[in-house]
Amino acid sequence: MTDMDEKKRDTDTGRSGLRWMGAGIEFCGVIAVFTFFGYLLDSYFHTSPWLLLAGFFVGFSGMVYLFYKESKK
């Protein structure tokens, strides 16, 4: 293996790691936003904790589905 091939492999591995790290941050961010809106709706409708939990599970399910689609590429 040449030095060029080894450098290319290291760069591709680094990019892949950064891509999945960004996806993990996105995963947490989307869940946090949906959970926060569920919390606000719970405060407004006095239904605590049901809409907060619904927001969490909607955000979580949506991101799992997007990760599944992304991993199939």
C-alpha positions in Angstrom: 0.0 0.0 0.0 1.3 3.4 -0.9 1.4 6.5 1.4 -1.2 8.1 -0.8 -3.7 5.2 -0.2 -3.0 5.2 3.5 -3.6 9.0 3.8 -6.9 8.7 1.7 -8.1 5.9 4.0 -7.4 8.0 7.1 -9.2 11.0 5.7 -12.2 8.9 4.7 -12.4 7.4 8.2 -12.2 10.8 9.8 -14.9 12.2 7.5 -17.2 9.2 8.3 -16.6 9.7 12.0 -17.4 13.4 11.8 -20.5 12.7 9.8 -21.9 10.3 12.4 -20.9 12.6 15.2 -22.9 15.4 13.6 -25.8 13.0 13.2 -25.7 12.1 16.9 -25.8 15.8 17.8 -28.7 16.3 15.4 -30.4 13.2 16.9 -30.2 14.8 20.4 -31.2 18.2 19.2 -34.4 17.0 17.4 -35.5 15.0 20.4 -34.8 18.0 22.7 -36.9 20.3 20.5 -39.9 17.9 20.3 -39.7 17.2 24.1 -39.6 21.0 24.8 -42.7 21.6 22.6 -44.4 18.7 24.4 -43.5 20.4 27.7 -44.9 23.7 26.6 -48.1 22.0 25.4 -48.4 20.2 28.7 -48.1 23.5 30.6 -50.8 25.0 28.5 -53.2 22.1 28.6 -52.3 20.8 32.1 -51.8 17.3 30.8 -48.4 16.6 32.3 -46.4 14.5 31.4 -48.3 13.0 28.5 -47.5 15.5 25.7 -43.9 15.7 26.8 -43.6 11.9 26.5 -45.4 12.1 23.1 -43.0 14.7 21.9 -40.1 12.6 23.0 -41.3 9.5 21.3 -42.3 11.3 18.1 -38.8 12.9 17.9 -37.1 9.6 18.7 -39.1 7.6 16.2 -38.5 10.1 13.5 -34.8 10.2 14.0 -34.5 6.4 14.2 -36.3 6.3 10.8 -34.0 8.9 9.3 -30.9 7.1 10.6 -32.3 3.8 9.1 -32.7 5.4 5.7 -29.3 7.1 5.9 -27.5 3.8 6.9 -29.0 2.0 3.9 -27.2 4.4 1.5 
